[in-house]
Amino acid sequence: MIVQVKTKRQRQQFLDLPKKLYRHDANWICPLDTDINQVFDPQKNNFHNHGECIRWLLVDDNEIIGRIAAFIDYDKAYLHDPPLGGIGFFECINCQDAASQLFNTAKSWLQEKGMGGMDGPINFGENDNFWGLLIEGFSAPSYGMNYHKPYYFDLFKAFGFQVVYEQITNYLDVNKPFPDRFTRIAEWVSKKAGYEFRHFEKKKLAQFADDFMAIYNDAWKDFDSFKPIKMETILESFKKMKLIMDENLIWFAYVNGDPASFILILPDANQLIKNFNGKLTWWNGIRFMVNRRKKVNKMRAIVMGTKRAYQKHGLESALFIKLKEYVLPLNKYQQLELSWVGDFNKEMLSIHKATGAEFAKKHATLRYLF
């Protein structure tokens, strides 16, 4: 039986299902309940201003055996032909019939709303969180990255989903020297006249948010179905990052004063919340604050971007050098996760390769056309 999530109890059941499914999986790290709830809260997620979403549970003999969410971002849906909605937060027992019931429920709702297909698993928000199906590299996830059962890929494919693109995550050993060529280019670029590099400062949030938006919207504008990021989304994201953020891990490059490139890196909060079971209680909050400066040895690169006019100028190399100049003396961070880059983004994957990073994981974004 399919049940729409409406009550407080059902919202909790939606959160609790993966805790049951993954209870014997040592690699799984439970996302914070608050992070999931915020996605579906119009007061916390500005995507509700231009979209809508819905959740369901699959119940069998009074036991929750599956869940799914469906959503439509009207700003992006009609950039495709046919228009596309999305599904996400899929969790299910290893049963094709159960999975198909969930997929068909989402399909029917999206069809009623005029959609011609659905992408999944994706997020009702930007793609830096809860996006893509893990299909290779089933190690502990970084904060905001999806982790799934290996059989989920079979459930999606058997229903008729097809891979649209793959999302590659690479790992960089912080203590390993960059390749010589990469270092030479980086040092040359960092000393060029008119080139300036600054790390983020919370007290100058408005300025850096402006620079971020200018770079991001120029860097990504030529990709299919791109929709410019809005200032409210940027400010909302920076607000969420505030607790874990280290200003010296977020760098911007300027060319003659023009914001040209950035790299946004965060300490991996999953190392702090691993034993929280999704609950940010007052005690867990204290544990989080006490341990955040000494128990995190892994970072995650959330997003990088360079304006089209400055690509192939080596700015990204210089940003990595600036980052390393700060990180190495700390003797704290050991690994940088470069996540995730679509297989269509050849330029960024080339940068990963140039740093000496090694393959770690692969997610997939899939599509089902009605």
Secondary structure, 3 states (H helix, E strand, C coil): CEEECCCHHHHHHHHHHHHHHCCCCCCCCCCCHHHHHHHCCCCCCHHHHHEEEEEEEEEECCEEEEEEEEEEEHHHHCCCCCCEEEEEEEEECCCHHHHHHHHHHHHHHHHHCCCCEEEECCCCCCCCCCCCEEEECCCCCCCCCCCCCCCHHHHHHHHCCEEEEEEEEEEEECCCCCCHHHHHHHHHHHCCCCEEEEECCHHHHHHHHHHHHHHHHHHCCCCCCCCCCCHHHHHHHHHHHCCCCCHHHEEEEEECCEEEEEEEEEECCHHHHCCCCCCCCHHHHHHHHHHCCCCCCEEEEEEEEECHHHCCCCHHHHHHHHHHHHHHHHCCCCEEEEEEEECCCHHHHHHHHHHCCEEEEEEEEEEEEC
